[in-house]
């Protein structure tokens, strides 16, 4: 397959078994496109052509799949298996399939949940992560946007927020992030603490400080604190001043 670029050049591609081809938000074969159709592609560069094609889509489908891969999205649940969450998205009920694994987190009414707690046809929010093969991983599924955003936050190796607990004797801290997600972490060996580019004693930590914590998994669901950076307190949002009323 050969594509002419916007600058007038040309690139040649070959498809692979995992190549995603979308038209009108539907998975189709390459034959669904005709010469002259405008498309967007994602591919793996190499020294020589043809390049291996990851994705090919019309413009509307490309904008759609990019959004699904990056943003927490509300969908209608159709089926959950050991490997997939099958759903429909948007007013046109476009089909979407997320990869789920044992690491996918589920939340309902603010508490940990299981896939069986969500009925077919229910509206759920999915926090995504793009996999190397182009598939979308569901890192978190919840019944609210805030819940899904919180689960995505918990899947990341760093969190920024305000210290609500510092217990040096118990080797434990707690942080509430700007999104109001509560995080707890422990340590076995004293973590490194940084402030203004310098190492400072662990005793420098105090409830109310804003920090960025570097975390890693510890056993069954726990998290270990490895590094904590004390941050300046973020500015308090202020409402924009109103223009005077002309009379």
N, C-alpha and C positions, 0 to 999 in steps of 0.2 A: 504494500500500500504506500502511495506517495501523497504527501500533503504539500500544498503551496502555502508558504508563510505570508504574513501581512506585509513583510518587506519585499516580497517577490521571489525569495529563494525557495528551495524545496528540500524536504526531508523524507526519508523512506523509513518504514516501520514494519515490524512483524508482530503479530499477536502471540500471546501465550495462553495457556489454559486458565490463568487467573485474570486475564484482561477483562476489565469491566467496560461494557459498551452500553450507553444509555441514550434513549431518544424519548422525549416526552415523559421523562422520569420512569421509564420502563426499561428493563434489561432486554436488549435485542441482539441480533446477529449483525455482523458488519454489512451484510447485504441490505440492511434497512436504510443505509445511507447511499446517496448517489453522488456522482461527480459534480462538484460545484457547491455542495452543502457546506455551510460554515460550522466548524467544530472546534472544540478545545481538547487538547491531549495532555496527558501526563506520562512521561516516559523515563527510562533509565539511560542516561548518556553513556556512550562507550567510545572507544577510539575510532571505530569505523561504523558506518551504517550497513544494514538497517538497525535502528534502535528497537529495543524491546518495549512494546506499548503496555503501559499500566492501565490507563483510562482513556476513553474517547467518548465525548458527549456533545450534544447540541448545547447552545449557550444557556438555555433555561435549565436544562438538566445539570449542567456543570455548576451553576450558581447554587442549585438545590443540594447537590451532593457535597459541595464544599461546606455549606452551612451545617449539614448533618454531621459531618466529620469534626467540626470545630465547636459547635454550640450545643448547650443543653436544649433539647427539643421535646415538645409534647407530642405524643403519638397515641394511637388507639391500639391496644394490645390485642393480637389475634391468636398467638400461640407461643408457648415457651417450652423448649426442649432442653436436654442436657448441654446442647451446643449453640442453640440459636434462640433469639427473641424475634419473632415475626410480628410486624406491626404495619399500620397504615398512617401516613402523615399528610396533614393539610386538607383543604377543602376538596381536593381531587382524589383523596384517599390513595396517594402514591405508595406503593409497597416498599418497605424497607426491612432489611434483615440485619440484626446486630449479632455479633459473636458474644456469647456468654461463657464464663468458666467458673471454677470454684472461687476465683478472686473477685467476681462481680458482687457488689454490695447491694442489698435491697433494704428499703426503708418505707414504712407506712405509719401514718399518724405520729411521726416523730420517733418511732422505735424501730429497731432492727426487725427485718421481715424475711420471708422466704418467697420464692416465685409462686407457690400455691396460694399465697395470700392475695394475689391479684387475679381478678376474674377476667375471663375473655370479654372483650368489649370495653374494658375500663380504660380511662385516660391515665397515662403515666408519663413521667418526665425521665428522659434518658441522658446521662452524662457520657459523652463519647470519647474514644481515643482511636486515632488512625493507626492501623497496623501496617507493617511493612508491605504486606501483600495487597493493600488497598481496602481490606475489609474494615468495618467499624466495630470496635470493641465497646461493649457497654460496661463501663467501669462502675456505674451506679444507676439504679432504677428506683424511683420514688413516686409518691402520689402528689408531690408538690415540686415546683421549680426550686424553691429554697432547699428542700431535702436533697434533690439531685445535685445541686451546686455544692452542698455540704459533703456529699459522698465523693464528688470529684476532688474537692479540696483535700479530703482525707487520703486520697490515693497518691497525692504528690509528695515528693521527698522534703519539701519545705513548707512551713506555714508561718504567716506573719500575723501578729495580734497582740493583745494585752495580757500580761501575766496576771492570773487570778489566784494562783497558788504557787508558793515556793517552799518546799519541805526538804531541806538538805538532809535531815536525819533519815527520812524515809526515801531519799533519793528520787524525788518526784516533783514534777511541775504540772501546771495546768494553764492553758492559754485559751482565750476566746478571740476568734478572728473577727475581722471587720464584717464578715457575713453572718456573725453570731454563732458560728460553729464552735463547739467546745472540743478541745484537744487535750489529752493527757499523755505524758511521756515519763519514762524512768531512765535511770542510768546505772550501770554496774561500776564503770570507771568514771571518775569525775570528767564531765564534758568540758570542752574548751569554751571559754566565754570571751567575747570580743566587744570592745566599745571604742568608737572613733579610731579604728584601725589598729588598736593595741589589745593584747591579752590582759584581762583583769581577773581578780579573784572570783571564785564562785560566790562568795559572800556579797558581791556587788549586786546580785540579783535581788529585786524587791517587787512585791505585788504592785501592779499599776504600771510598770514599765512596758513599753512597746518593744517587741523583740521579733527576730526571725529565727525560727528553730529548724535545724536540720535533723531529720528523723529517718530511722530505718526500722524495718520490721523486726520484731522480737518474739519468736515463738508463736503461740496461738492468739493472733490478733493484737498483741501488745506492740508498743513502739519505743525504741531506744533513742534517747537524745544524744547526739554526737557533737553538736556545735550550736551555740546560742549567741546571736549578735544583738546587742542592745541598740535600739533605734531611737531617733528623736521622736517625740510625741507628734503625731500627725496634726496638721492644723484643723481647727474646728470649722466645719462648713458654715458659711454665713449666707443669708439670703441677699440677693442682689438689691441694692437700694433702688427705690422706686423714683421715677422722674416726677418732678412737681406737677401738680395738676394745673393746667392753664384755665384761667377764668375769663 
